[in-house]
């Protein structure tokens, strides 16, 4: 692995010293996002985007979108879905393109260049917690779906999102929200000119009890300090962030307990579930631009910890003390990303060549699975120290072959090194490494009459948990166990169209297909591995954003997919918890007398809960409504969540659990976590 890192550093030196292939007077340039004014999803991406499912969303779109939780920011990605089956401090459950992403396994997110997914996490591989993001400070979000992008690596098979926070504020902001069920949130943010740059500081506090019989008692704190130098052709920023949260959790409960009256719809099997988590990070970004080149580099250092208590099965494994487990870890993450692009002309054709490198190291201390009662440990099932290093190098080439035809090709090499030191079972210690080469190709035709046609093909991957890669003995049963491959291959294709013929309307259609090799993953709840077989998914997406005029904005996104296992009988090939239908639509209307209103619909369904498809989660439809007044520096908002009072499922599962008094073998059935009921929140904001 040291040789691989050394080779990568040599390539990095080549990136820095490679001469430009075009003179400074050459007119060959690429329009970059930095030079674009991002206007919701109305941004003109003709001639820029690599696929129909790639896009950018500006602050203006989600400024009028009622958000019940920070993780819902990912829902600005058409077809993406964020739900919750536990307390507010835990990562959301994410879904995209027929993938049950658990907490982020095949959907990657970066915030200001810092990766948010956690490999070899105590709770689940690729764990993605976005509670440290302050939505009001997100300037824009870039996204892409499918494995077609050379600069998107681990956890990006289904898609990626890159969030960029603001560099400065035109005025300071104080915002306070109060709502039902003990909801309070305060935000203070301001920026000042310091020397040649801007210093932005922000702090957020959020408290919430929720409708649950066991109050959440959420206490969430966020802080951010960012200094930015932004000149015409170069810039840098230094960003420090701090986050801490503690909460009680109400997890999914058996449907039979609700039907019998044993538990209320908002009740809990174990009122002591919950946890606490912290994240502290320091990052730096440097960029420069010229007529014949551009480059971006960043480095980051982050500390993270988690204590998570959950009881998904009641009294199945331990009839006396219960099945509560404690998943905990501390980790330090270091890394960086760099990309250099040269703009040139080859035989009269515009050509962009990019070379990039990404390095990340995770040092995980004491990743553990404990058995607990009322948060008191009585048995340690497994505890490990994990050292994991990933290095990626990629090449990207874009050629404008003809006026109406361009290609984007890429080649990505990923290297992964894992070391596990098991404190509880030496046989499960070990070292594994792996590498993958992933080619990418995009063919873009047009534009004709403001229409572009895209054909995309590519290979991708996600990594498996290091503990699964070195596993030899099941720590629960003591039986021999099979290890898993460190890297799992994925492949996909897409045909799409982007249409901007009607002024103000940005519409895309995409037909896509994806296959993932054996999805053997480490299961944190059991501290073992489970095979899921090779899978195949396909679907269609239709996304629309329409700026009708200065007073009316409409959007509608429809996503349909089918997910099945490959190589098993059709009767048992359903992929559990894959969401086959996601529909979202919204309207924002600017009204007279400085008022505005918004209406948003969110629907998802076609969710099998077992491999036969005989059990389903049912459909969920939510409508949120907002009304506000904004004049000069004052803004007042009223948000009504779940306007129609739905009692549908936010999440649902099917497995065996046991309630007090039931047979020792437990009962198979559906366990569910409902959406929160109708609730009102009032917000007052002042700019200063």
C-alpha positions in Angstrom: 0.0 0.0 0.0 2.9 2.3 0.7 4.1 1.9 -2.8 0.7 2.8 -4.1 0.6 6.0 -2.1 4.1 6.8 -3.2 3.1 6.3 -6.8 0.1 8.5 -6.3 2.2 11.3 -4.9 4.5 11.2 -7.9 1.4 11.6 -10.1 0.4 14.5 -7.9 3.7 16.1 -8.7 3.1 15.6 -12.4 -0.2 17.4 -12.0 1.5 20.4 -10.5 4.2 20.6 -13.1 2.4 19.6 -16.3 2.7 22.5 -18.8 -0.4 23.9 -20.5 -1.3 22.6 -23.9 -2.8 26.0 -24.9 -1.3 29.4 -24.8 -2.7 32.1 -22.6 -4.2 33.7 -25.6 -6.1 30.6 -26.6 -9.8 31.0 -26.6 -10.5 27.4 -25.4 -12.3 27.7 -22.1 -14.8 25.7 -20.1 -17.8 27.3 -18.4 -17.5 26.4 -14.7 -20.0 26.4 -12.0 -18.0 29.2 -10.2 -18.8 31.5 -13.1 -22.5 30.7 -13.2 -25.4 32.3 -11.3 -27.2 29.4 -9.8 -31.0 30.0 -9.9 -32.8 27.2 -8.3 -32.9 24.4 -10.8 -33.4 26.9 -13.7 -29.6 27.0 -14.3 -28.8 26.6 -18.0 -26.7 23.4 -18.2 -26.9 22.9 -22.0 -23.4 22.2 -23.2 -22.1 21.8 -19.7 -23.8 18.7 -18.0 -22.4 15.2 -18.6 -25.8 13.5 -18.3 -29.5 14.2 -18.1 -29.4 13.2 -14.4 -26.7 15.7 -13.5 -27.7 19.1 -12.1 -27.3 21.9 -9.7 -29.7 23.4 -7.2 -29.4 26.9 -5.7 -30.4 28.3 -2.3 -33.4 30.0 -4.0 -35.1 26.6 -4.4 -34.8 25.3 -0.9 -35.2 28.7 0.8 -38.9 28.3 0.3 -39.0 24.5 0.9 -40.2 23.6 4.4 -37.6 21.3 5.9 -38.5 19.1 8.9 -34.9 17.9 9.2 -31.5 18.8 7.7 -31.2 15.4 6.0 -34.1 16.4 3.7 -31.7 18.6 1.8 -30.9 15.6 -0.3 -34.5 15.6 -1.6 -33.6 18.5 -3.9 -32.0 15.7 -5.9 -34.8 14.5 -8.1 -36.0 11.1 -7.1 -34.0 11.1 -3.7 -35.9 10.3 -0.5 -34.9 10.9 3.1 -36.9 9.2 5.9 -36.3 8.5 9.6 -36.9 5.4 11.7 -35.3 6.6 14.9 -34.4 9.8 16.8 -33.6 13.1 15.1 -29.9 12.8 16.0 -29.4 9.6 14.0 -28.6 9.7 10.3 -31.6 9.6 7.9 -32.6 6.6 5.9 -31.9 7.4 2.2 -33.4 6.0 -1.0 -32.5 6.6 -4.6 -33.0 4.7 -7.9 -34.4 1.6 -6.3 -31.6 1.4 -3.7 -32.3 1.2 0.0 -29.2 3.1 0.8 -29.6 2.4 4.6 -27.8 5.4 5.8 -25.8 6.2 2.6 -24.0 3.1 1.3 -24.4 3.9 -2.4 -25.0 7.7 -2.3 -22.0 9.9 -1.4 -22.1 13.4 -0.1 -19.4 16.0 0.3 -19.7 19.3 2.1 -17.2 21.9 1.0 -15.0 19.1 -0.3 -15.1 17.0 2.9 -16.6 13.5 2.6 -19.5 12.8 4.9 -19.9 9.0 4.4 -18.2 6.8 7.0 -16.6 3.5 5.9 -16.4 0.7 8.4 -18.9 2.6 10.7 -20.1 1.1 13.9 -23.8 1.2 12.8 -23.5 0.6 9.0 -21.2 0.9 6.1 -21.2 4.3 4.4 -23.2 5.9 7.3 -24.2 9.4 6.3 -25.2 11.9 9.0 -26.1 15.4 7.7 -27.2 16.9 11.0 -24.0 19.0 11.0 -25.2 20.9 7.9 -27.0 24.3 8.5 -29.5 24.6 5.5 -29.6 28.4 5.4 -25.8 28.5 4.8 -25.9 26.1 1.8 -25.3 28.2 -1.3 -25.8 25.4 -3.9 -25.9 21.7 -4.3 -24.4 19.8 -7.3 -25.6 16.3 -7.9 -25.3 13.4 -10.3 -26.8 9.9 -10.6 -25.1 6.8 -11.9 -21.5 5.6 -12.0 -20.5 7.8 -15.0 -18.3 10.5 -13.3 -14.5 9.9 -12.9 -14.3 12.2 -9.9 -17.0 10.3 -7.9 -15.7 7.2 -6.2 -16.7 5.1 -3.2 -20.4 5.1 -2.2 -21.4 6.8 -5.5 -22.9 4.0 -7.6 -26.5 5.4 -7.2 -25.4 9.0 -7.1 -23.6 11.8 -5.4 -24.3 15.2 -3.9 -21.8 18.0 -3.3 -22.9 20.8 -1.0 -21.2 24.2 -1.0 -21.7 26.6 1.8 -21.8 30.4 1.4 -18.6 32.3 1.5 -20.2 35.5 2.9 -23.6 36.9 3.7 -24.9 40.2 2.4 -26.3 40.9 5.9 -26.3 39.2 9.2 -29.2 36.9 10.0 -31.0 36.0 13.2 -33.7 33.4 12.9 -36.0 31.8 15.5 -38.5 29.0 15.0 -41.0 27.7 17.5 -43.4 24.9 17.0 -45.6 22.1 18.4 -44.2 19.2 20.4 -41.5 21.3 22.0 -39.7 22.4 18.8 -37.3 25.3 19.1 -34.6 26.4 16.8 -32.3 29.5 16.8 -29.8 30.5 14.2 -27.3 33.4 14.3 -25.0 34.1 11.3 -23.0 37.1 10.1 -20.0 37.9 8.0 -17.5 40.7 8.1 -14.7 41.9 5.9 -11.4 41.0 7.5 -8.4 42.2 5.5 -8.8 41.1 1.9 -11.3 38.4 2.8 -14.6 37.6 4.4 -15.1 35.9 7.8 -18.4 34.1 8.2 -19.5 32.9 11.6 -22.7 31.0 12.5 -24.2 29.1 15.4 -27.3 27.0 15.6 -29.3 25.4 18.4 -32.2 23.0 18.1 -34.4 21.4 20.7 -37.3 19.0 20.1 -39.4 16.5 22.0 -41.7 15.2 19.2 -45.0 13.5 19.4 -43.5 10.3 20.8 -44.5 8.8 24.1 -40.9 8.9 25.1 -39.9 12.6 24.5 -36.8 12.9 22.2 -35.2 15.6 24.4 -33.1 16.6 21.4 -30.3 19.0 22.1 -28.4 19.9 18.9 -25.6 22.4 18.5 -23.9 23.5 15.3 -21.1 26.1 14.8 -19.3 27.3 11.7 -16.4 29.7 11.1 -15.2 30.3 7.6 -12.6 32.7 6.2 -12.5 33.2 2.4 -10.3 35.1 0.0 -12.0 35.3 -3.3 -10.1 37.1 -6.1 -10.7 37.2 -9.8 -8.4 34.3 -10.7 -7.6 32.6 -7.4 -8.9 32.1 -3.9 -8.7 30.1 -0.7 -10.9 29.4 2.3 -10.4 27.9 5.7 -13.5 26.3 7.3 -13.9 25.1 10.9 -17.1 23.3 12.0 -18.4 21.9 15.2 -21.5 19.7 15.9 -22.9 17.9 18.9 -26.2 16.3 19.5 -27.9 14.1 22.1 -31.4 12.5 21.9 -33.8 9.8 22.9 -35.1 7.6 20.1 -38.4 5.9 19.3 -37.5 3.1 16.8 -39.8 1.0 14.7 -42.4 -1.1 16.6 -44.4 -4.2 15.7 -47.6 -3.5 13.9 -49.3 -6.2 16.0 -48.5 -4.3 19.2 -50.3 -1.3 17.8 -53.3 -3.3 16.5 -53.7 -5.0 19.9 -53.4 -1.7 21.9 -50.3 -2.9 23.7 -48.4 0.1 22.2 -49.5 3.5 21.0 -48.7 4.4 17.3 -46.1 6.7 18.8 -44.9 4.3 21.5 -41.6 2.5 22.0 -40.4 -1.0 22.8 -37.5 0.4 24.7 -37.7 3.9 26.0 -34.0 4.0 26.8 -33.0 4.0 23.1 -31.2 7.0 21.8 -27.7 8.3 21.7 -25.2 11.2 21.2 -22.8 12.2 18.5 -20.1 14.8 17.8 -18.3 15.9 14.7 -15.5 18.6 14.5 -13.7 19.4 11.3 -11.1 21.8 9.9 -10.7 22.1 6.1 -9.0 24.3 3.6 -9.7 24.9 -0.1 -7.5 26.5 -2.7 -8.4 27.2 -6.3 -7.1 29.2 -9.2 -8.2 29.9 -12.8 -6.6 31.0 -16.0 -7.3 31.2 -19.7 -5.7 27.8 -20.2 -6.2 26.0 -16.9 -8.0 25.7 -13.6 -7.3 23.7 -10.4 -8.9 22.9 -7.1 -7.2 21.5 -4.0 -8.5 20.8 -0.5 -7.3 19.1 2.7 -9.3 18.2 5.7 -9.1 16.9 9.3 -12.1 15.6 11.2 -13.0 14.0 14.5 -16.2 12.0 14.9 -17.8 10.0 17.7 -21.1 8.2 18.2 -22.9 6.3 20.9 -26.1 4.7 19.6 -28.5 2.6 21.6 -31.3 0.7 19.8 -33.5 -2.3 20.3 -34.9 -3.5 17.0 -36.2 -6.9 18.2 -37.5 -6.4 21.7 -36.9 -9.6 23.8 -36.1 -12.1 21.1 -32.5 -12.9 22.0 -32.6 -12.0 25.7 -36.0 -12.5 27.3 -34.9 -11.1 30.6 -32.7 -8.1 29.8 -33.9 -7.3 26.3 -32.1 -7.0 23.0 -30.8 -3.4 23.2 -27.4 -3.0 21.5 -24.9 -0.2 21.9 -22.9 0.7 18.8 -20.0 3.1 19.5 -16.9 4.4 17.9 -14.4 7.3 17.7 -12.5 8.2 14.6 -10.1 10.6 13.1 -10.4 11.3 9.3 -7.7 13.0 7.3 -7.4 13.4 3.5 -7.5 15.7 0.5 -8.5 16.1 -3.1 -6.8 17.7 -6.0 -7.7 18.3 -9.6 -5.9 20.1 -12.4 -7.6 20.8 -15.8 -6.0 22.1 -18.9 -8.0 23.8 -21.7 -6.5 23.2 -25.2 -7.3 23.0 -28.9 -6.4 19.9 -30.8 -6.8 20.3 -34.6 -9.3 23.1 -34.0 -11.4 21.1 -31.5 -11.9 22.3 -27.9 -10.3 19.8 -25.5 -10.3 19.7 -21.7 -7.9 17.3 -19.9 -8.1 16.7 -16.2 -6.1 14.7 -13.7 -7.2 14.2 -10.2 -6.2 12.5 -7.0 -8.2 11.7 -3.8 -6.6 10.4 -0.6 -8.4 9.5 2.6 -7.4 7.8 5.9 -9.8 6.7 8.6 -8.4 5.8 12.0 -11.3 4.2 13.9 -10.8 3.6 17.6 -12.9 1.1 19.6 -15.7 0.4 17.1 -17.8 -1.8 19.3 -21.1 -3.7 19.5 -22.2 -4.1 23.1 -25.3 -5.7 24.6 -26.9 -3.3 27.0 -29.9 -2.9 29.3 -31.2 0.7 29.9 -27.9 1.9 28.3 -25.8 -0.2 30.8 -23.3 -2.6 29.1 -23.4 -6.2 30.3 -21.6 -7.9 27.3 -19.2 -6.8 24.6 -19.8 -8.8 21.4 -17.0 -7.3 19.5 -14.6 -4.4 19.6 -12.1 -3.4 17.0 -9.6 -0.8 16.0 -9.6 -0.1 12.3 -7.1 1.6 10.0 -8.4 2.2 6.5 -6.7 4.1 3.6 -8.1 4.8 0.2 -6.2 6.4 -2.7 -7.8 7.2 -6.1 -6.3 8.6 -9.3 -8.5 9.6 -12.2 -8.1 11.0 -15.8 -10.9 12.8 -17.5 -11.0 14.0 -21.2 -13.7 16.1 -22.9 -13.6 16.7 -26.6 -16.0 18.9 -28.7 -15.7 16.8 -31.8 -18.3 18.6 -33.8 -20.5 21.6 -33.1 -23.3 19.2 -32.0 -21.3 16.3 -30.6 -19.0 16.0 -27.6 -17.6 13.2 -25.5 -16.5 12.9 -21.9 -14.4 9.9 -21.1 -12.7 8.9 -17.9 -10.6 6.3 -16.2 -10.5 5.9 -12.4 -8.2 3.7 -10.4 -9.1 3.0 -6.7 -6.8 1.4 -4.1 -7.9 0.4 -0.7 -6.0 -0.9 2.3 -7.7 -2.2 5.5 -6.2 -3.2 8.8 -8.3 -4.6 11.6 -7.1 -5.2 15.2 -9.8 -7.1 17.1 -9.7 -6.5 20.8 -12.1 -9.3 21.5 -11.3 -12.1 19.0 -7.8 -12.2 17.6 -8.8 -14.5 14.8 -10.8 -11.6 13.2 -7.8 -9.4 13.1 -6.1 -9.0 9.7 -5.1 -6.9 6.7 -6.8 -6.8 3.3 -6.2 -4.6 0.2 -7.9 -4.3 -3.1 -7.9 -2.2 -6.3 -10.3 -1.5 -9.1 -10.1 0.2 -12.5 -13.3 1.9 -13.6 -13.8 3.3 -17.1 -16.5 5.9 -17.9 -17.9 7.3 -21.1 -20.5 9.9 -22.0 -21.7 10.8 -25.5 -23.6 14.1 -25.8 -25.5 15.1 -28.9 -26.8 18.6 -29.5 -28.1 21.0 -28.6 -30.9 21.2 -31.2 -33.7 23.6 -30.4 -32.5 23.7 -26.8 -32.4 19.8 -26.5 -29.5 17.6 -25.7 -29.3 13.8 -25.9 -27.0 11.9 -23.5 -25.7 8.3 -23.6 -23.8 7.3 -20.5 -21.9 4.2 -19.5 -19.7 3.5 -16.6 -18.3 1.2 -13.9 -18.3 2.1 -10.2 -18.1 0.5 -6.8 -18.7 0.6 -3.1 -16.4 -0.6 -0.3 -17.4 -3.2 2.3 -16.8 -2.9 6.0 -13.2 -3.7 7.0 -14.4 -6.1 9.7 -16.3 -8.1 7.2 -13.2 -8.3 5.0 -11.1 -9.8 7.7 -13.9 -11.9 9.3 -13.0 -15.6 10.1 -15.2 -16.4 13.1 -18.7 -15.3 13.9 -18.3 -13.4 17.2 -21.8 -14.3 18.3 -22.0 -18.1 17.5 -18.3 -18.9 17.3 -18.8 -20.7 14.0 -16.5 -20.2 11.0 -17.5 -17.3 8.8 -16.8 -16.2 5.3 -15.1 -12.9 4.7 -16.2 -10.5 2.0 -14.4 -8.7 -0.8 -13.2 -5.2 0.2 -14.6 -3.7 -3.0 -17.8 -4.5 -4.8 -18.2 -3.7 -8.5 -21.1 -1.9 -10.0 -21.9 -1.0 -13.6 -24.6 1.1 -15.2 -25.9 2.8 -18.3 -28.3 5.7 -19.1 -30.0 7.4 -22.0 -31.4 10.8 -21.3 -32.7 14.1 -22.8 -32.4 17.6 -21.4 -35.0 20.1 -22.8 -35.0 23.8 -22.3 -37.1 24.8 -25.3 -39.8 26.5 -23.3 -38.4 29.7 -21.6 -38.1 29.1 -17.9 -38.7 25.3 -18.1 -35.8 22.9 -17.4 -37.0 19.3 -18.1 -35.0 16.0 -18.2 -36.0 12.4 -18.9 -33.6 9.5 -18.2 -33.9 5.7 -18.8 -31.3 4.0 -16.6 -30.0 0.5 -15.7 -27.6 -0.7 -13.0 -26.1 -3.9 -11.8 -24.2 -4.5 -8.6 -22.1 -7.6 -7.9 -22.6 -9.7 -4.8 -23.6 -7.1 -2.2 -22.1 -8.9 0.8 -22.1 -6.3 3.5 -21.2 -6.2 7.2 -24.3 -5.9 9.3 -23.6 -3.8 12.4 -26.7 -5.0 14.3 -25.4 -8.6 14.2 -21.7 -8.0 13.9 -21.6 -10.5 11.1 -22.0 -10.6 7.3 -25.1 -11.4 5.2 -25.1 -12.3 1.5 -27.6 -10.5 -0.6 -26.6 -11.8 -4.1 -26.1 -10.0 -7.3 -28.7 -7.3 -8.0 -30.1 -5.5 -11.0 -32.2 -2.3 -11.2 -33.7 -0.2 -14.0 -36.1 2.7 -14.1 -37.2 6.0 -15.6 -37.1 9.5 -14.2 -38.8 12.7 -15.4 -37.8 15.9 -13.7 -39.2 19.4 -14.3 -38.5 22.8 -13.0 -40.6 25.7 -14.4 -40.0 29.4 -13.6 -43.3 30.5 -15.1 -42.7 34.2 -14.3 -41.4 36.3 -11.4 -44.2 35.3 -9.1 -44.7 31.5 -9.8 -42.3 28.6 -9.7 -43.4 25.0 -10.3 -41.5 21.7 -10.0 -42.4 18.1 -10.4 -40.2 15.0 -10.3 -41.4 11.4 -11.0 -39.1 8.4 -10.5 -40.1 4.8 -11.1 -37.7 1.8 -10.6 -37.7 -2.0 -10.4 -35.1 -3.8 -8.2 -34.5 -7.5 -8.3 -31.9 -10.1 -7.3 -30.2 -11.9 -10.2 -29.8 -15.7 -10.3 -32.6 -16.6 -7.9 -36.1 -17.8 -8.6 -38.6 -15.0 -9.6 -40.7 -15.9 -6.6 -38.0 -14.8 -4.2 -36.1 -12.1 -6.1 -37.5 -8.9 -4.6 -35.0 -6.6 -2.9 -36.4 -5.7 0.5 -37.1 -2.0 1.3 -36.3 -0.8 -2.3 -38.6 2.1 -3.1 -40.1 1.6 -6.6 -42.0 4.9 -6.8 -41.0 8.4 -5.7 -43.1 11.5 -6.7 -42.6 15.0 -5.5 -44.1 18.3 -6.7 -44.3 21.8 -5.5 -45.3 25.4 -6.1 -44.0 28.7 -4.8 -46.2 31.8 -5.4 -45.1 35.4 -4.7 -48.3 37.2 -3.5 -49.2 40.9 -3.1 -48.3 42.8 0.0 -44.9 41.2 0.3 -46.4 37.7 1.0 -45.6 34.3 -0.4 -47.0 30.8 -0.2 -45.7 27.3 -1.0 -47.2 23.9 -1.3 -45.2 20.7 -1.5 -46.3 17.1 -2.1 -44.1 14.1 -1.4 -45.2 10.5 -2.2 -43.4 7.2 -2.2 -44.6 3.6 -2.5 -44.1 0.2 -4.1 -41.9 -1.0 -1.3 -41.5 -4.8 -0.8 -40.6 -5.9 2.8 -39.7 -9.5 2.0 -38.1 -11.3 -0.9 -41.5 -12.7 -2.2 -43.1 -9.2 -2.3 -46.0 -10.5 -0.2 -45.5 -7.9 2.5 -45.3 -4.2 1.5 -44.8 -1.0 3.4 -47.8 0.7 1.9 -47.9 4.1 0.2 -47.0 7.4 1.9 -48.2 10.8 0.8 -47.4 14.0 2.6 -48.4 17.5 1.9 -46.6 20.5 3.5 -47.8 24.1 3.2 -46.1 27.4 4.0 -47.1 31.0 4.1 -44.9 34.0 4.8 -44.4 37.7 4.8 -41.1 39.3 3.7 -40.3 43.0 3.5 -36.9 44.5 3.6 -35.0 42.9 6.5 -38.0 41.2 8.2 -39.4 37.8 7.3 -42.2 35.8 9.0 -43.1 32.2 8.1 -45.8 29.8 9.0 -45.1 26.1 8.0 -47.7 23.4 8.4 -46.2 19.9 8.0 -48.3 16.9 7.1 -51.2 19.2 6.2 -53.6 16.2 5.5 -52.8 14.5 8.8 -51.4 11.3 7.3 -50.6 8.4 9.6 -48.7 6.4 7.0 -45.3 4.8 7.5 -42.1 6.9 7.4 -40.2 3.5 7.3 -41.3 -0.1 7.7 -39.5 -3.5 7.9 -40.4 -7.1 8.2 -38.4 -9.4 10.5 -38.8 -11.4 13.7 -39.3 -9.7 17.0 -40.7 -10.6 20.4 -42.9 -8.7 22.8 -43.3 -9.7 26.5 -45.5 -12.8 26.8 -44.9 -14.0 23.3 -43.4 -17.4 22.3 -39.7 -17.7 22.7 -39.1 -18.0 18.9 -40.7 -14.6 18.4 -43.2 -13.5 15.8 -42.5 -12.7 12.1 -44.2 -9.5 11.0 -44.1 -5.8 10.0 -42.4 -3.2 12.3 -43.0 0.4 11.4 -42.2 3.9 12.3 -45.0 6.5 11.4 -44.6 9.9 9.9 -45.0 12.7 12.4 -48.5 14.1 12.7 -49.7 17.5 11.5 -47.7 20.2 13.2 -47.3 23.9 13.0 -44.0 25.9 13.2 -43.6 29.7 13.2 -40.4 31.4 12.2 -39.2 35.0 12.5 -36.1 36.2 10.8 -34.3 39.6 10.8 -31.4 40.7 8.6 -29.0 43.2 10.2 
